[in-house]
């Protein structure tokens, strides 16, 4: 069990603030912060305790009634302190993950960076969104698709994961190489490029969906999810439209209205200029080579003609007739 690996002497002192309890009752704290080993610096714990209240204040209203169960943030120096079951939840290159079956957030300090999206505040907010969305979904939380989880987590934390960008979707969208929503329901690809594409897709589609329909519609789709048809069914019951219709609209917006194509062109304009210059230089070099080759061939033909024509004057001096 994970609890056996957690540094025990700190457990009692790292509780978050208690909610207001009814008279005669004691409420559990909203959260607690645990250290996975003695190697975790206390300053990291203090930073999490400082960042959690404003993150909750900003994200929890998006999922009314949450947190409705205590959750735990566990700090690790690196992945060596993860138990085998939790280790399987860690995706390569990511600085944290959420164990939704335990209401746990695991943060790997060796992968935390000073700047977003891998800074402590952004990663904490990202994983907190996963936990609160799952709590809001209730007994059918596992039927909330992964693309919705990651889209909302990136949107509400304020940054994209794995250096994913909306502009990176331009070429796959043009050649119909975007992931199908069904392929992003339960898990994301293992391949690094495909996984980054999945994060970018999820962010862009969910952001567009929130702008087009509103967060209240997304929440209602989650609330009406059932074990049988999940969020997709809940969304259809809320809007009377299937989610795939929205997905097609988003793809049209991405290609024609988002401006991502222009951003892609601007970002790659220097590369295009260099490629054009190389092509022009290659054409110019080929023309010069052909011109020189024609001149050499002409000289060779003239030299051969001079050698074969007996009427041409000889370079040898005439013999003295005397």
C-alpha angles and dihedrals in degrees: 000000000000094000090066090060095051119102098257104202093068100050098092096049103049103068121133123234117299119241118239105279126210115254112285094013133097120218123210115245114263092239146349133208118222132188115225093208144357088262092072108101115237089229089068091054090049091050092053092048088052095047099044101071096055091042090053092045090054101040106030094068088062087064106039116216095026139162086045093161132033115266131199132222113204120194121209129186087215139333094282090089094055117106115235095259094050091044090062089059092058116097119209113265097014121118097213148005141194126239098208094183088063101030088241133147116200119197123191108210095196088065097044112108133194095245131057139295091033098037119116096253095051095044092047092050091047094053092040089058090056092052096046094045090052092049091048091052091057121191093357096052093122088062092064103104122244092236091059092046093051095040093054093040091055093042096048095041090053101237144064124253127240093014089290116166135188090231089063089068094066099086096040089048092050092052096038093248099131118123118263113244089237089060091056097048101095106013144359124243121274093223109098097227094043091047092051089049089051091053091048092048093049093050095047096044096046093045089051091046092052091049093047099042108013132243091270090064091050091051092049090051089053092046092051094047116123133196089253103053105007124197093336090063093041091052092050091051090050099047104020087233130098118246091238090066088056090047091055090049090051092052090051090049091048093053099038112022112020097080089228090122091056091046089051091052093047093048091050099037093105090052091050091050091050092048090049091049091050091049092049091047090051091051091047092049092049092051091049091049092050091048092051091045091053091049092050091048091051092051091048091050092050092049092050091049092051091052094051100044110090093190092069114103115260123241090220115099117250116257117256106254092210 
